[in-house]
């Protein structure tokens, strides 16, 4: 198994766990925090929209959780 397959498997496992366990999952709060920070940045910066900031913030926090 190569690194991309492993990364995809970890991402799928994390997303599945977050969906099943909700706020009890250890990745949920950091990803929501990242989304909130991104949304605030998107609201404050003129070149970034709020939804884009939210998505980028959540994506970055999620990436930090699954990379090894």
C-alpha positions in Angstrom: 0.0 0.0 0.0 1.4 3.4 -0.9 1.3 6.6 1.0 -1.7 8.0 -0.9 -3.8 4.9 -0.2 -2.8 5.0 3.4 -3.7 8.7 3.7 -7.1 8.1 2.0 -7.8 5.2 4.3 -7.0 7.4 7.4 -9.2 10.2 6.1 -12.1 7.8 5.5 -11.6 6.3 8.9 -11.6 9.8 10.6 -14.6 11.1 8.7 -16.5 7.9 9.5 -15.6 8.1 13.2 -16.5 11.8 13.3 -19.9 11.1 11.7 -20.7 8.2 14.0 -19.4 9.6 17.3 -20.1 13.3 16.8 -18.6 15.6 19.4 -17.2 12.5 21.3 -14.7 11.9 18.5 -11.3 13.4 19.3 -11.0 15.0 15.8 -14.4 16.8 15.8 -13.5 19.7 18.1 -10.2 20.6 16.5 -11.8 20.5 13.0 -14.7 22.7 14.2 -12.2 25.1 15.8 -10.3 25.3 12.5 -13.5 25.9 10.7 -14.4 28.7 13.1 -11.0 30.4 12.8 -11.1 30.1 9.0 -14.6 31.6 9.0 -13.4 34.6 11.1 -10.5 35.1 8.8 -12.8 34.9 5.8 -15.0 37.5 7.3 -12.1 39.8 8.0 -10.0 39.5 4.9 -11.4 41.1 1.8 -10.0 38.6 -0.7 -11.4 35.5 1.1 -15.1 34.8 1.6 -16.6 33.4 4.8 -17.5 30.0 3.3 -14.1 29.6 1.7 -12.4 30.5 4.9 -14.6 28.0 6.8 -13.7 25.2 4.3 -10.0 26.0 4.3 -9.8 26.2 8.1 -11.7 22.9 8.5 -9.6 21.3 5.8 -6.3 22.4 7.3 -7.3 21.2 10.8 -8.5 17.9 9.4 -5.2 17.5 7.4 -3.2 18.1 10.7 -5.2 15.3 12.3 -4.6 12.7 9.6 -1.1 13.3 8.5 1.7 11.3 10.0 
